[in-house]
Each structure stands twice: as structure tokens, then as C-alpha cells.
Amino acid sequence: MILSITLDRKKGGIASSLISYSKALDLIGEKHFIILPSDAAVKDDLLNLSNVKVFSIKKSLLYFHLLTRFTLKRKYKSLIQDSKWIFIHNSKLIKFLNQYSFKLGMINHSGKLRNTFHKATNIFITHAGYERFISRYPDNESTNIVIPHGFEHLPLASTIKKNKVLKVISAGRFIAKKGFYDLLNAAERLQKDNFPAQIELFGSGPLEAEIRKKINDLTLKNIQLIGWTENLHDEFRKADVFCIPSLEEPFGLIIGEAMMSGLPIITTKTDGAIEILGADPEKKGGIYIDFSSPDQIKNSIQAISNHEKRYLLAQNAQKNIKTNFSLERLSRKLRDLFKNAN
């Protein structure tokens, strides 16, 4: 039995990883027990997985029981003691569980180095995050490994869509580090060139009103705010290319999801993009752009409108994810992790 503990309640990277880890654990015959806040957005999705058992508790109470080492929650304490391995998904949890360091892994979702200096296992999702840690803490006492996320297999794309208007899709929280203002400026340049592209931006967040205002101020007709959708995979299937101009991205689960759906990628050189696309991005299914470069976004969208180029990138994208970032590969890495535990 493998145990995960999280304080996170929102949709996003941690929620998605709980699902992908559960599916990967199922492939190696492991049950996945998860302690999380009662209002966690991912709870219902997890309950649909046959190898998962969810233990939900109000977040404030979860903090209390962590502080008291679950003295008043014997069931939870037994879960921790009896588990083969414990994953924690929030770095602040490390101080509550350090007595289990021999079977404790902290998944470094953010790429930042808060609370990474300990005696447990640091699980980095990119090599860039790992290298930053080793550079900062060369004399650390933890076990440090890289385990990128895994994605479910989808059928390889056999044909390329030939929409008269190139459909560009982007998605994420409307916050500054996602770089959506650069996408709006690229849309303005495309519109001035009368280039046949339509950008659909999925998401929401604190900058939504400002983004809407900028679209109106620039009188952009080629970009539309959609809001969140329950099934982004369906939208990927209709689109021609996925563009993510982030200024910071620790892994970018959405990049892998788009690539597995057969979309070529236009992306900045964030930790996640480099992990997935490497030094030769076109062979792996994508195109790199510089940070804060609307002109490069515009030029890449125009270049990818070529049917043959787009088809080749789409094929490379799916093959890359299937080969290097599959759930099967994730499950093997997890099995090795448990095998090597003391």
C-alpha cells in the first residue's frame, strides 16, 4: 500500500499528478491511499479509480492532526505506519513526517528549493530542478532522484487537420508567469498581417479582467477567452497547435497532455519544456521561443501553418511522450523507488 498526503485543494499540477501516480501504481499492482482536504477538487476523479481509497478531512483539521502526529486519528496513523512508501505533495509537510524519512518521498512540483534540505527522498520532476538543488546543497543528506510525470497513451495521430484558419490553443491560470500578455501581443501582430489564425485561450484567474480589457483595447478578433473546460483533450483534438509562452513552468503537465493528443508545441525554454523537448525540440515535437517575445510567437505560428511541418511535429510529439513519458515508464520508476527503499 502506497500513501499520498496533500494539502492542495485546487485543480492543477498536484491534482493531475495524484491521478497519474494512481494509474501508474495500478499498473504494478499497488493500492494508493490518499489523505487530502475534504474540498479538494480532484477527489471525485480519484474516487473513480479502482485502486484508490480516499481519506478526506477538513484542511484545518488535517493541519491539527499533522501537528499532533495523528494521536487522535488512529486510523490515519496506522495508514502512515503500515504504508510501504509515503509521497508528500507539499513541501511544508516534511517537518511533520520526518521520522518516516526511510520511506518518505517529497515530490518537488514547483521546482523551487523550499524545504528540500532533509534526510528523506527528494523527487524532482525535471533535471533542471535536480541540478539547482545539487548546486545549492552539495553536501545534502537526502536521496535525490528525477522522476518526470507520465501520461496515458492515446492512438497516434494518422492525419493532420487542414483547417482553413489555423486553430491555436493555449491554456492555464491567468497569472503573470504564464506569459499570456505576450500571446495577446502576438495575436495583434498576426491580425495586422491578416494571417488566418484563431487563438482560443482556456482558463481563468486574477488577471482575467485585465486580459479581457487588453483584447478589447487592441480590438483583437483572432483571440477568444473560453474559460475552463471539463475535457481539454477534446479541444486538443480539434486544434492545430498548442502554444504556451510561460515565463516559468516547473514541468508543464499540459504540454505533455497536448503532445499526447497530437499537437505540436510552441513553448518557451522553461524547466518543463526542456525536460520534454530537450536540445533538439523539433525532433521531439516542438518549437522553442525566447521569453517575452511576441514576434517569435507570431513567426512560429506562421511557420507551423505549413501542413507537412505540422504533421511531422505532431508525429514526433506523440512518439516522444509515448516513448519517454508514458504511465508505463512512470510505473517502472516507482517500482524501482520502492525496491531500493531501506
N, C-alpha and C positions, 0 to 999 in steps of 0.2 A: 504494500500500500504506500503510495506517494502522497504527500500532503503539500498543498499550497496555501499560503496565507497572504491576503492582500487587504489594504485599507481603501483601495481605489473604488470609486462608485460610478465613474463616467465611462462612456464608450471611448475607445481609443486603443492605443498600443497594448496596454496591460490586459484589457478585456479580450482583445484578439489573441494575445499570446496564451491566455488561460484556455481558450478553445483549441488552439493549435497544439499546445502541450498535451491537452486531454486526448486528442485524437492520435497524437504520436505515441502516447503511453498505451493507448488501447492496442496499437499495432504490436507491442511487445508484451501484451497480457497483463498490464498493470492497472489497478484501480487508482483513481485520482480523487482524493478527498480534498475539498476546498472550503476554507473558512474565509468568509467575506462579509462586508456590511449588508444588512437586510435590504437596502435600497440600491444595491449595485445593479447597474444597467444590464450587465451580462448574465445575471442569474438565470433568467428564463432560458436563454440559449444553452447554458451549461446543463440545465435540468433535462434537456432533450438528448444528452449524450449518455449512452448506456453504461459506460464505465465510471461515471462521475457521481459523487454524492456531495451535495452542498450543505454546509452548515452556516446559516446566516444569523447575524446578530447585529443589533443597532451599533453604529460605529462608536459612539461614546462608550457603550458597554464593552465593546471589543478592546478599546484602549484600557479600560479599567481592568479587564481580565488579563490582559498582557502585563500590566503593571504588577498585578498580584499573582502572576505566574499560574493563572487558571486554578487557583486554590478553591474557588467557589464554583468552578465548572469542570468537574472531574472528567466528564466525557471528552471535553476538548483537550485536557491534559493527557488523557490516555491516547488520543489521536497523535499528539506530538511525540509521546514516548514510544508508541508502537510503530510509528512510520519507519519505512526503510530510508526515506530521504525527505527533507523539507525544503521547499522552494519558498523564498520570500520575494515579494514583488515591489516592496517599498523599502528603501534603504534604512529608514528610521526604525524598522522592526528588528534590525540586527542586535541592538542592545538588549532586547527582551529575550532573545533566544540564543545568546552566545554560549550557553552551557551545552548546546547541541551542535557545536561547531564541527564535529566529526561527520555530521550528516546534514549540514546546512549549506544551501546554496543561495546567494543573493543575485538575482537577475538584474543586471545593470541596464535598465530600459532607457535611461536618459542619456547615457554617455558621459555624464558628469561623475566626479570622483568623491562626492559626499559619502561619508560612512563606509568607504571601501577598505579602510585600514583595519583589519581584524584577522582572526585565525580561521575563519570559515572559508568557503569557496566563493570567489567572485566569478560570476558567469557573464562575460561580456558578449554583446551581440554583434560587435564589429571588431576587427583587428585594430582599427584606429583607437577605439576606446581602451583596448588592452594595452597598446603601446603607450598611451598617455599615462596610464596607471603605473606601468613598469618604470617609465621615466621619472614620475613623481615619487614613487616609493620603491626604489631598487632593493631595499632590504626588508621588504614586507614578509610576513609570516603566513600569508594566506595561500591557498591553492588558486591559481588563476588560469582560466580557460576561455576559449572563444566558442560559443555555440550560436550561430545565426538562427533566425526563425525559419520555420518550414511552412510550405504551402501545399494545399490539396491539389492533386493532379486534375487537370481539365484536358479534354481532347485537343490535340494540336490543331491550330488554325490551318485550314486547307486552301482557303481563298482569301483574297484581300477585298475589303469593301471598296467600291468605287463611287462614293458619294460625289455628287456634283459640287457640293460645298463641303470642304474638309471639316470634319467634326472633331474638335479638340475638347478633351475633358480634363478638368482639374478638380481637386477636392481637398478639404482639410478644414481645420478650425480657422476662423477669420481672426488671426493674430499676426503681429508684425513679422515674426520669424518665418512665416510661410511664404513671404515674398509675393503676395498677390497684387500689390501695387505695381510691381514690375510686369506682371501679366496684363494688367489693365493698360499700362503704357505701351506694351507690345501690341495689344488689340487696337490701340489708337493708330499705331504705325501701319498695321495691316489694313485698317479701314481707309487710311489715306492712300494706300497703294491699290485700293479696290480689289484686294485679294480675297478670293472666295473661301473664307473660313468662318466657322461659328464656334465660339468658345462657350462651354457650359461649365459653370463653377458651382460645385456642390459643397454645402457646408453651412456653418453658422458660427457666431462668436461675437466678441465685443466690438470688432471693427466693422460689423455688417452695415451699420448706418453710414459710416464714412465711405465704405466701398460703393454702396448704392449711390451716394451723393457724387462720388467721382465719376461713376458711369454716366450719370445724368449730366454733370458738368462738361464732360467730354463728348456728350451726345453719341455714345457708342451704341451701335446697332448690332454689333457682332459678338457681344458677350451677354450672357444671361445668368443671373443668380437663381439657383434651383432650390437651395435648402438641402437638408439631409434626405436620403432615401433609404428605405429598408433593405434594398437589394442593389448595391452598387455594381455587382457583377453583371446584371442585366444591362446597365448603362455602358459598362465597358464593352460589351458585345456589340453595341450599336455605334461605338465611336471609332475613330481612325487613329488617334494618338493620345497619349496621356502626358501632360506637362506639369511638372512640379518644380517651381522656381524657389524652393526653400532656401533661407539663409542658414538654417540649422536643421538637421534631421538625423537623429541617432541611428535609426535603421530604415525606417520608411516602409512599414508593412504594406502600405497602399501601393508602393512601387511594385513589390512582388506580386500583389494581387492583380494589378493591371497587366503586368507582363504575362502572368499565367493565363489571363483571359485573351491574350493575343494582341496586346497593344505595344507598339514601340514607345520608348520613353524619351522625353526631353527633360533633363534634370541638371541641377547644379551639382557641384562636387562636394556633397555632404558625406558624412561618415557612411551612411546607409547606401547611398548611390555608389560610392567607391567600393564598398563591400560586395555589392551585387554586380556591378558593371566592370570593375577592375580597371586595368590600364589601357585596354583596347575596347572601348564601350560599344562600338558598332558590331563587333563580333559577339557581344553579349546581349544586344538588343536595344541599345540606346544611344543618345547623343548628349554630350556634356555641353553646358553653357556656363559662362562665368557668373558669379554672384552679381545681382543688381545690374543685369544687362538686358534691357528690353529689346535692343537691336538684335542681340544674339537669339533671343526667344523668337522674334519675328523671322529672322533668317532661317532658323532651324525648322519652324513650322512650314515655311515656304519650300525648303529643301525636301521635307518629308512628304510633301504633296505628290512627289513622284511615285507612281504606283509600284514600280519594281523595287525601289529603295525601301518603301514602307513594308512591302511583303517580306523582303529579306530580313529587315529588322524585327518584324513580328515573329517570324520563324525562330530567329536567334534568341529572342526574348523568352519564348515559351520553352525552348530546349534548355536554355540556361537555368531557368527556375526548376524545371523537371529534373535536371541532372545534379544541380548544386544546392538547391534549397527546397527539396521535397520533404514531405512529412516522414517518408521512409528514412531519409538521411538524418533528420532530427531524431527519430526514434532510436537509431543506432548510436548516435552520440549520447543520448540519455542513458541507454543501456550500459554503455561503457563507463559513464559517470558513476552509476550505481555500483557497477562491478569493482571499480577502483576505490570506492569509499572504504575507510577503515572500519 
